[in-house]
């Protein structure tokens, strides 16, 4: 039970960190992450010519993917209690 609690705490901590990092991109680009994720996934956002912006978009997308993975793992762990 203790190891399960430790894992859940780590997942919650990871989720909190991811949300903080994602918020920085939302503020920088004036778009919420769900809109960005959907548009980037479907190719509705043009490929940025600026390498820095392109890099930001790749990182932002990866952070969102990781957030979804962490949230799914949290749901699974909390259900199995």
Biopython code that builds the backbone (N, CA, C, O; Angstrom):
import numpy as np
from Bio.PDB.StructureBuilder import StructureBuilder

atoms = [
    (1, "UNK", "N", (0.828, -1.198, 0.000)),
    (1, "UNK", "CA", (0.000, 0.000, 0.000)),
    (1, "UNK", "C", (0.870, 1.258, 0.000)),
    (1, "UNK", "O", (0.576, 2.232, -0.694)),
    (2, "UNK", "N", (1.944, 1.219, 0.790)),
    (2, "UNK", "CA", (2.822, 2.384, 0.881)),
    (2, "UNK", "C", (3.480, 2.694, -0.458)),
    (2, "UNK", "O", (3.598, 3.859, -0.840)),
    (3, "UNK", "N", (3.907, 1.662, -1.168)),
    (3, "UNK", "CA", (4.541, 1.890, -2.470)),
    (3, "UNK", "C", (3.536, 2.457, -3.475)),
    (3, "UNK", "O", (3.898, 3.264, -4.331)),
    (4, "UNK", "N", (2.267, 2.029, -3.368)),
    (4, "UNK", "CA", (1.217, 2.557, -4.235)),
    (4, "UNK", "C", (1.005, 4.049, -3.954)),
    (4, "UNK", "O", (0.869, 4.846, -4.883)),
    (5, "UNK", "N", (0.977, 4.419, -2.683)),
    (5, "UNK", "CA", (0.815, 5.822, -2.311)),
    (5, "UNK", "C", (1.989, 6.661, -2.812)),
    (5, "UNK", "O", (1.807, 7.785, -3.280)),
    (6, "UNK", "N", (3.177, 6.110, -2.709)),
    (6, "UNK", "CA", (4.370, 6.818, -3.175)),
    (6, "UNK", "C", (4.291, 7.036, -4.694)),
    (6, "UNK", "O", (4.628, 8.111, -5.190)),
    (7, "UNK", "N", (3.847, 6.013, -5.420)),
    (7, "UNK", "CA", (3.699, 6.140, -6.863)),
    (7, "UNK", "C", (2.661, 7.191, -7.220)),
    (7, "UNK", "O", (2.883, 8.000, -8.121)),
    (8, "UNK", "N", (1.536, 7.189, -6.529)),
    (8, "UNK", "CA", (0.487, 8.184, -6.783)),
    (8, "UNK", "C", (1.017, 9.583, -6.480)),
    (8, "UNK", "O", (0.754, 10.518, -7.236)),
    (9, "UNK", "N", (1.748, 9.735, -5.400)),
    (9, "UNK", "CA", (2.332, 11.038, -5.061)),
    (9, "UNK", "C", (3.295, 11.500, -6.151)),
    (9, "UNK", "O", (3.304, 12.675, -6.518)),
    (10, "UNK", "N", (4.099, 10.584, -6.665)),
    (10, "UNK", "CA", (5.029, 10.929, -7.741)),
    (10, "UNK", "C", (4.284, 11.339, -9.008)),
    (10, "UNK", "O", (4.683, 12.278, -9.697)),
    (11, "UNK", "N", (3.204, 10.632, -9.308)),
    (11, "UNK", "CA", (2.410, 10.973, -10.492)),
    (11, "UNK", "C", (1.751, 12.344, -10.331)),
    (11, "UNK", "O", (1.713, 13.137, -11.271)),
    (12, "UNK", "N", (1.235, 12.613, -9.134)),
    (12, "UNK", "CA", (0.611, 13.917, -8.874)),
    (12, "UNK", "C", (1.649, 15.027, -8.987)),
    (12, "UNK", "O", (1.374, 16.083, -9.556)),
    (13, "UNK", "N", (2.830, 14.789, -8.451)),
    (13, "UNK", "CA", (3.910, 15.770, -8.539)),
    (13, "UNK", "C", (4.311, 16.000, -10.003)),
    (13, "UNK", "O", (4.501, 17.139, -10.431)),
    (14, "UNK", "N", (4.435, 14.921, -10.752)),
    (14, "UNK", "CA", (4.784, 15.015, -12.183)),
    (14, "UNK", "C", (3.703, 15.786, -12.943)),
    (14, "UNK", "O", (4.013, 16.625, -13.790)),
    (15, "UNK", "N", (2.455, 15.504, -12.643)),
    (15, "UNK", "CA", (1.334, 16.202, -13.291)),
    (15, "UNK", "C", (1.392, 17.704, -12.995)),
    (15, "UNK", "O", (1.201, 18.528, -13.890)),
    (16, "UNK", "N", (1.653, 18.046, -11.744)),
    (16, "UNK", "CA", (1.744, 19.456, -11.351)),
    (16, "UNK", "C", (2.863, 20.154, -12.133)),
    (16, "UNK", "O", (2.680, 21.269, -12.623)),
    (17, "UNK", "N", (4.019, 19.494, -12.247)),
    (17, "UNK", "CA", (5.148, 20.071, -12.987)),
    (17, "UNK", "C", (4.774, 20.240, -14.465)),
    (17, "UNK", "O", (5.026, 21.291, -15.055)),
    (18, "UNK", "N", (4.182, 19.218, -15.051)),
    (18, "UNK", "CA", (3.791, 19.290, -16.467)),
    (18, "UNK", "C", (2.817, 20.437, -16.706)),
    (18, "UNK", "O", (2.955, 21.177, -17.680)),
    (19, "UNK", "N", (1.836, 20.587, -15.824)),
    (19, "UNK", "CA", (0.865, 21.680, -15.986)),
    (19, "UNK", "C", (1.549, 23.042, -15.927)),
    (19, "UNK", "O", (1.179, 23.957, -16.662)),
    (20, "UNK", "N", (2.541, 23.177, -15.059)),
    (20, "UNK", "CA", (3.291, 24.434, -14.972)),
    (20, "UNK", "C", (4.066, 24.721, -16.248)),
    (20, "UNK", "O", (4.080, 25.853, -16.731)),
    (21, "UNK", "N", (4.710, 23.694, -16.792)),
    (21, "UNK", "CA", (5.472, 23.873, -18.037)),
    (21, "UNK", "C", (4.543, 24.177, -19.203)),
    (21, "UNK", "O", (4.846, 25.037, -20.030)),
    (22, "UNK", "N", (3.424, 23.484, -19.275)),
    (22, "UNK", "CA", (2.448, 23.689, -20.352)),
    (22, "UNK", "C", (1.885, 25.105, -20.293)),
    (22, "UNK", "O", (1.695, 25.744, -21.328)),
    (23, "UNK", "N", (1.618, 25.594, -19.085)),
    (23, "UNK", "CA", (1.066, 26.941, -18.914)),
    (23, "UNK", "C", (1.990, 27.999, -19.516)),
    (23, "UNK", "O", (1.520, 29.000, -20.057)),
    (24, "UNK", "N", (3.300, 27.780, -19.422)),
    (24, "UNK", "CA", (4.260, 28.731, -19.996)),
    (24, "UNK", "C", (4.062, 28.858, -21.512)),
    (24, "UNK", "O", (4.110, 29.959, -22.060)),
    (25, "UNK", "N", (3.840, 27.729, -22.177)),
    (25, "UNK", "CA", (3.617, 27.759, -23.626)),
    (25, "UNK", "C", (2.264, 28.390, -23.963)),
    (25, "UNK", "O", (2.146, 29.133, -24.937)),
    (26, "UNK", "N", (1.249, 28.090, -23.155)),
    (26, "UNK", "CA", (-0.064, 28.689, -23.389)),
    (26, "UNK", "C", (0.021, 30.217, -23.308)),
    (26, "UNK", "O", (-0.560, 30.926, -24.130)),
    (27, "UNK", "N", (0.744, 30.702, -22.321)),
    (27, "UNK", "CA", (0.901, 32.153, -22.163)),
    (27, "UNK", "C", (1.745, 32.735, -23.283)),
    (27, "UNK", "O", (1.433, 33.805, -23.806)),
    (28, "UNK", "N", (2.799, 32.047, -23.651)),
    (28, "UNK", "CA", (3.699, 32.543, -24.696)),
    (28, "UNK", "C", (3.003, 32.647, -26.045)),
    (28, "UNK", "O", (3.224, 33.602, -26.789)),
    (29, "UNK", "N", (2.155, 31.660, -26.362)),
    (29, "UNK", "CA", (1.531, 31.612, -27.688)),
    (29, "UNK", "C", (0.048, 31.980, -27.682)),
    (29, "UNK", "O", (-0.594, 31.952, -28.732)),
    (30, "UNK", "N", (-0.507, 32.324, -26.515)),
    (30, "UNK", "CA", (-1.886, 32.787, -26.429)),
    (30, "UNK", "C", (-2.911, 31.770, -26.912)),
    (30, "UNK", "O", (-3.910, 32.129, -27.535)),
    (31, "UNK", "N", (-2.657, 30.501, -26.620)),
    (31, "UNK", "CA", (-3.563, 29.441, -27.064)),
    (31, "UNK", "C", (-3.627, 28.390, -25.959)),
    (31, "UNK", "O", (-2.610, 28.062, -25.347)),
    (32, "UNK", "N", (-4.829, 27.863, -25.706)),
    (32, "UNK", "CA", (-4.878, 26.800, -24.703)),
    (32, "UNK", "C", (-4.373, 25.504, -25.310)),
    (32, "UNK", "O", (-4.391, 25.320, -26.527)),
    (33, "UNK", "N", (-3.932, 24.628, -24.458)),
    (33, "UNK", "CA", (-3.251, 23.415, -24.907)),
    (33, "UNK", "C", (-4.158, 22.453, -25.655)),
    (33, "UNK", "O", (-3.711, 21.779, -26.583)),
    (34, "UNK", "N", (-5.416, 22.380, -25.270)),
    (34, "UNK", "CA", (-6.295, 21.453, -25.981)),
    (34, "UNK", "C", (-6.488, 21.896, -27.424)),
    (34, "UNK", "O", (-6.518, 21.061, -28.328)),
    (35, "UNK", "N", (-6.621, 23.214, -27.655)),
    (35, "UNK", "CA", (-6.718, 23.731, -29.033)),
    (35, "UNK", "C", (-5.423, 23.475, -29.796)),
    (35, "UNK", "O", (-5.440, 23.009, -30.935)),
    (36, "UNK", "N", (-4.299, 23.787, -29.149)),
    (36, "UNK", "CA", (-3.007, 23.564, -29.795)),
    (36, "UNK", "C", (-2.840, 22.091, -30.160)),
    (36, "UNK", "O", (-2.480, 21.764, -31.290)),
    (37, "UNK", "N", (-3.103, 21.209, -29.203)),
    (37, "UNK", "CA", (-2.901, 19.771, -29.410)),
    (37, "UNK", "C", (-3.742, 19.267, -30.587)),
    (37, "UNK", "O", (-3.253, 18.542, -31.453)),
    (38, "UNK", "N", (-4.998, 19.660, -30.598)),
    (38, "UNK", "CA", (-5.894, 19.213, -31.673)),
    (38, "UNK", "C", (-5.430, 19.741, -33.033)),
    (38, "UNK", "O", (-5.354, 18.989, -34.004)),
    (39, "UNK", "N", (-5.122, 21.034, -33.092)),
    (39, "UNK", "CA", (-4.706, 21.638, -34.366)),
    (39, "UNK", "C", (-3.368, 21.089, -34.844)),
    (39, "UNK", "O", (-3.207, 20.813, -36.032)),
    (40, "UNK", "N", (-2.409, 20.927, -33.941)),
    (40, "UNK", "CA", (-1.082, 20.420, -34.318)),
    (40, "UNK", "C", (-1.199, 18.963, -34.773)),
    (40, "UNK", "O", (-0.574, 18.559, -35.754)),
    (41, "UNK", "N", (-2.009, 18.177, -34.047)),
    (41, "UNK", "CA", (-2.197, 16.756, -34.401)),
    (41, "UNK", "C", (-2.798, 16.583, -35.787)),
    (41, "UNK", "O", (-2.443, 15.661, -36.521)),
    (42, "UNK", "N", (-3.711, 17.482, -36.135)),
    (42, "UNK", "CA", (-4.425, 17.368, -37.411)),
    (42, "UNK", "C", (-3.753, 18.139, -38.541)),
    (42, "UNK", "O", (-4.268, 18.174, -39.658)),
    (43, "UNK", "N", (-2.612, 18.756, -38.259)),
    (43, "UNK", "CA", (-1.914, 19.517, -39.287)),
    (43, "UNK", "C", (-2.596, 20.823, -39.643)),
    (43, "UNK", "O", (-2.398, 21.354, -40.736)),
    (44, "UNK", "N", (-3.399, 21.344, -38.728)),
    (44, "UNK", "CA", (-4.126, 22.584, -38.992)),
    (44, "UNK", "C", (-3.311, 23.828, -38.641)),
    (44, "UNK", "O", (-3.693, 24.945, -38.989)),
    (45, "UNK", "N", (-2.195, 23.633, -37.957)),
    (45, "UNK", "CA", (-1.284, 24.748, -37.698)),
    (45, "UNK", "C", (-0.148, 24.645, -38.714)),
    (45, "UNK", "O", (0.415, 23.568, -38.908)),
    (46, "UNK", "N", (0.188, 25.751, -39.357)),
    (46, "UNK", "CA", (1.298, 25.681, -40.312)),
    (46, "UNK", "C", (2.615, 25.404, -39.588)),
    (46, "UNK", "O", (2.824, 25.836, -38.455)),
    (47, "UNK", "N", (3.496, 24.672, -40.271)),
    (47, "UNK", "CA", (4.833, 24.411, -39.719)),
    (47, "UNK", "C", (5.522, 25.749, -39.515)),
    (47, "UNK", "O", (5.666, 26.509, -40.473)),
    (48, "UNK", "N", (5.950, 26.059, -38.306)),
    (48, "UNK", "CA", (6.637, 27.331, -38.085)),
    (48, "UNK", "C", (7.986, 27.351, -38.812)),
    (48, "UNK", "O", (8.729, 26.369, -38.794)),
    (49, "UNK", "N", (8.282, 28.466, -39.440)),
    (49, "UNK", "CA", (9.566, 28.627, -40.126)),
    (49, "UNK", "C", (10.682, 28.923, -39.131)),
    (49, "UNK", "O", (11.838, 28.558, -39.344)),
    (50, "UNK", "N", (10.317, 29.583, -38.051)),
    (50, "UNK", "CA", (11.289, 29.911, -37.010)),
    (50, "UNK", "C", (11.640, 28.641, -36.240)),
    (50, "UNK", "O", (10.757, 28.013, -35.655)),
    (51, "UNK", "N", (12.929, 28.251, -36.232)),
    (51, "UNK", "CA", (13.315, 27.014, -35.549)),
    (51, "UNK", "C", (12.984, 27.021, -34.054)),
    (51, "UNK", "O", (12.675, 25.974, -33.484)),
    (52, "UNK", "N", (13.045, 28.180, -33.428)),
    (52, "UNK", "CA", (12.727, 28.255, -31.993)),
    (52, "UNK", "C", (11.250, 27.945, -31.759)),
    (52, "UNK", "O", (10.903, 27.198, -30.844)),
    (53, "UNK", "N", (10.385, 28.525, -32.591)),
    (53, "UNK", "CA", (8.947, 28.275, -32.456)),
    (53, "UNK", "C", (8.650, 26.806, -32.753)),
    (53, "UNK", "O", (7.865, 26.169, -32.050)),
    (54, "UNK", "N", (9.277, 26.282, -33.789)),
    (54, "UNK", "CA", (9.073, 24.875, -34.129)),
    (54, "UNK", "C", (9.495, 23.978, -32.959)),
    (54, "UNK", "O", (8.790, 23.032, -32.609)),
    (55, "UNK", "N", (10.631, 24.280, -32.369)),
    (55, "UNK", "CA", (11.098, 23.523, -31.205)),
    (55, "UNK", "C", (10.135, 23.632, -30.037)),
    (55, "UNK", "O", (9.847, 22.643, -29.363)),
    (56, "UNK", "N", (9.638, 24.846, -29.800)),
    (56, "UNK", "CA", (8.653, 25.041, -28.733)),
    (56, "UNK", "C", (7.417, 24.182, -28.977)),
    (56, "UNK", "O", (6.901, 23.548, -28.057)),
    (57, "UNK", "N", (6.947, 24.165, -30.225)),
    (57, "UNK", "CA", (5.749, 23.390, -30.542)),
    (57, "UNK", "C", (5.985, 21.901, -30.307)),
    (57, "UNK", "O", (5.102, 21.202, -29.809)),
    (58, "UNK", "N", (7.158, 21.421, -30.660)),
    (58, "UNK", "CA", (7.466, 20.005, -30.452)),
    (58, "UNK", "C", (7.519, 19.670, -28.955)),
    (58, "UNK", "O", (7.007, 18.640, -28.518)),
    (59, "UNK", "N", (8.144, 20.556, -28.187)),
    (59, "UNK", "CA", (8.225, 20.349, -26.735)),
    (59, "UNK", "C", (6.834, 20.419, -26.112)),
    (59, "UNK", "O", (6.468, 19.578, -25.291)),
    (60, "UNK", "N", (6.066, 21.427, -26.510)),
    (60, "UNK", "CA", (4.715, 21.623, -25.982)),
    (60, "UNK", "C", (3.858, 20.386, -26.251)),
    (60, "UNK", "O", (3.161, 19.894, -25.363)),
    (61, "UNK", "N", (3.920, 19.896, -27.478)),
    (61, "UNK", "CA", (3.163, 18.707, -27.854)),
    (61, "UNK", "C", (3.587, 17.508, -26.998)),
    (61, "UNK", "O", (2.745, 16.746, -26.523)),
    (62, "UNK", "N", (4.877, 17.354, -26.813)),
    (62, "UNK", "CA", (5.381, 16.254, -25.997)),
    (62, "UNK", "C", (4.945, 16.354, -24.544)),
    (62, "UNK", "O", (4.630, 15.343, -23.916)),
    (63, "UNK", "N", (4.927, 17.565, -24.009)),
    (63, "UNK", "CA", (4.470, 17.767, -22.632)),
    (63, "UNK", "C", (2.999, 17.382, -22.483)),
    (63, "UNK", "O", (2.609, 16.764, -21.493)),
    (64, "UNK", "N", (2.195, 17.748, -23.465)),
    (64, "UNK", "CA", (0.769, 17.413, -23.420)),
    (64, "UNK", "C", (0.586, 15.897, -23.498)),
    (64, "UNK", "O", (-0.223, 15.325, -22.767)),
    (65, "UNK", "N", (1.337, 15.255, -24.384)),
    (65, "UNK", "CA", (1.261, 13.790, -24.491)),
    (65, "UNK", "C", (1.635, 13.140, -23.155)),
    (65, "UNK", "O", (0.978, 12.199, -22.710)),
    (66, "UNK", "N", (2.680, 13.643, -22.529)),
    (66, "UNK", "CA", (3.118, 13.105, -21.237)),
    (66, "UNK", "C", (2.055, 13.351, -20.170)),
    (66, "UNK", "O", (1.801, 12.482, -19.336)),
    (67, "UNK", "N", (1.431, 14.532, -20.191)),
    (67, "UNK", "CA", (0.360, 14.840, -19.248)),
    (67, "UNK", "C", (-0.782, 13.831, -19.400)),
    (67, "UNK", "O", (-1.281, 13.304, -18.406)),
    (68, "UNK", "N", (-1.190, 13.565, -20.631)),
    (68, "UNK", "CA", (-2.261, 12.586, -20.862)),
    (68, "UNK", "C", (-1.859, 11.209, -20.339)),
    (68, "UNK", "O", (-2.680, 10.503, -19.755)),
    (69, "UNK", "N", (-0.609, 10.830, -20.546)),
    (69, "UNK", "CA", (-0.131, 9.530, -20.073)),
    (69, "UNK", "C", (-0.158, 9.465, -18.542)),
    (69, "UNK", "O", (-0.605, 8.474, -17.963)),
    (70, "UNK", "N", (0.324, 10.527, -17.898)),
    (70, "UNK", "CA", (0.351, 10.579, -16.430)),
    (70, "UNK", "C", (-1.074, 10.548, -15.873)),
    (70, "UNK", "O", (-1.345, 9.842, -14.902)),
    (71, "UNK", "N", (-1.979, 11.308, -16.483)),
    (71, "UNK", "CA", (-3.360, 11.332, -16.001)),
    (71, "UNK", "C", (-4.025, 9.960, -16.159)),
    (71, "UNK", "O", (-4.784, 9.534, -15.288)),
    (72, "UNK", "N", (-3.745, 9.282, -17.253)),
    (72, "UNK", "CA", (-4.285, 7.941, -17.460)),
    (72, "UNK", "C", (-3.743, 6.974, -16.411)),
    (72, "UNK", "O", (-4.488, 6.156, -15.871)),
    (73, "UNK", "N", (-2.462, 7.069, -16.127)),
    (73, "UNK", "CA", (-1.848, 6.209, -15.107)),
    (73, "UNK", "C", (-2.435, 6.511, -13.727)),
    (73, "UNK", "O", (-2.683, 5.594, -12.945)),
    (74, "UNK", "N", (-2.655, 7.778, -13.430)),
    (74, "UNK", "CA", (-3.273, 8.151, -12.155)),
    (74, "UNK", "C", (-4.667, 7.551, -12.034)),
    (74, "UNK", "O", (-5.016, 6.984, -10.998)),
    (75, "UNK", "N", (-5.457, 7.674, -13.083)),
    (75, "UNK", "CA", (-6.814, 7.103, -13.053)),
    (75, "UNK", "C", (-6.757, 5.602, -12.788)),
    (75, "UNK", "O", (-7.516, 5.073, -11.976)),
    (76, "UNK", "N", (-5.857, 4.933, -13.476)),
    (76, "UNK", "CA", (-5.732, 3.486, -13.319)),
    (76, "UNK", "C", (-5.331, 3.126, -11.887)),
    (76, "UNK", "O", (-5.886, 2.196, -11.301)),
    (77, "UNK", "N", (-4.374, 3.856, -11.330)),
    (77, "UNK", "CA", (-3.902, 3.563, -9.968)),
    (77, "UNK", "C", (-4.975, 3.855, -8.927)),
    (77, "UNK", "O", (-5.125, 3.114, -7.955)),
    (78, "UNK", "N", (-5.716, 4.930, -9.133)),
    (78, "UNK", "CA", (-6.737, 5.298, -8.150)),
    (78, "UNK", "C", (-7.935, 4.361, -8.215)),
    (78, "UNK", "O", (-8.597, 4.132, -7.203)),
    (79, "UNK", "N", (-8.218, 3.819, -9.391)),
    (79, "UNK", "CA", (-9.307, 2.841, -9.526)),
    (79, "UNK", "C", (-8.969, 1.534, -8.834)),
    (79, "UNK", "O", (-9.847, 0.877, -8.274)),
    (80, "UNK", "N", (-7.709, 1.159, -8.872)),
    (80, "UNK", "CA", (-7.324, -0.146, -8.334)),
    (80, "UNK", "C", (-7.170, -0.155, -6.813)),
    (80, "UNK", "O", (-6.799, -1.173, -6.228)),
    (81, "UNK", "N", (-7.456, 0.976, -6.179)),
    (81, "UNK", "CA", (-7.366, 1.088, -4.722)),
    (81, "UNK", "C", (-8.190, 0.089, -4.031)),
    (81, "UNK", "O", (-8.219, 0.056, -2.801)),
]
sb = StructureBuilder()
sb.init_structure("model")
sb.init_model(0)
sb.init_chain("A")
sb.init_seg("    ")
for serial, (resi, resn, name, xyz) in enumerate(atoms, 1):
    if name == "N":
        sb.init_residue(resn, " ", resi, " ")
    sb.init_atom(name, np.array(xyz, "f"), 0.0, 1.0, " ", f" {name:<3s}", serial, name[0])
structure = sb.get_structure()
